[in-house]
Amino acid sequence: MDVFVVKALRQNLGLSQSDFAREVGVKQQTISKVEAGVMPLSDRLKNRIIYRFNVKQDEIDAIKALKNIRNGGVNQ
């Protein structure tokens, strides 16, 4: 899971950064910094997101595939 996946999940859920942060037990500023790439996505936060929203690996893989398509097929 990377910052692109976090933002895509949040947007797909229709949640603001504040609402998403509240759901996973962090401050809105934390989500903002993670999405902006200013703060690394910690394993703890990643696990909270996965647990709270019941995210499956195939969903993460699908979002990453969309990222690659958006970037012209470049693997990142």
C-alpha positions in Angstrom: 0.0 0.0 0.0 1.3 3.5 -0.9 0.1 7.0 -0.7 -1.7 6.8 -4.0 -3.7 3.8 -2.7 -4.6 5.6 0.6 -6.0 8.6 -1.3 -7.8 6.5 -3.8 -9.4 4.4 -1.1 -10.5 7.5 0.8 -11.9 9.1 -2.2 -13.7 5.9 -3.3 -15.3 5.7 0.1 -16.5 9.3 -0.3 -14.8 10.4 2.9 -13.1 13.7 3.6 -9.6 13.6 5.1 -11.2 14.4 8.5 -13.7 11.6 8.3 -11.2 9.1 7.1 -8.7 10.1 9.8 -11.4 9.8 12.5 -12.3 6.3 11.2 -8.6 5.1 11.6 -7.9 7.0 14.8 -5.4 9.7 13.6 -5.5 13.4 13.0 -6.6 14.9 9.7 -3.2 16.4 9.4 -1.6 13.0 9.4 -3.8 11.9 6.5 -3.0 15.1 4.6 0.8 14.7 5.1 0.7 11.0 4.1 -1.3 11.8 0.9 1.1 14.6 0.1 4.1 12.3 0.5 5.4 14.5 3.3 5.1 11.8 5.9 5.7 8.1 5.3 2.8 5.7 5.6 3.6 3.7 8.7 2.9 0.0 9.0 0.6 0.8 12.0 -1.5 3.2 10.0 -1.5 0.9 7.0 -2.8 -1.9 9.2 -5.5 0.3 10.7 -6.7 1.2 7.3 -6.8 -2.4 6.1 -8.6 -3.5 9.2 -11.1 -0.7 9.5 -12.2 -0.8 5.8 -11.6 -4.5 5.3 -9.3 -3.9 2.4 -8.2 -7.0 0.4 -4.9 -7.4 -1.4 -6.6 -7.7 -4.7 -8.2 -4.3 -4.2 -4.8 -2.8 -3.4 -3.4 -4.5 -6.6 -6.3 -3.1 -8.7 -5.6 0.4 -7.5 -1.9 0.1 -8.2 -2.8 -1.1 -11.7 -4.9 2.0 -12.2 -2.0 4.1 -11.1 0.3 2.4 -13.7 -2.3 3.0 -16.4 -2.5 6.7 -15.4 1.2 6.9 -15.6 1.3 5.5 -19.1 2.0 2.0 -18.1 5.2 2.9 -16.2 5.7 0.6 -13.2 6.3 2.6 -10.0 
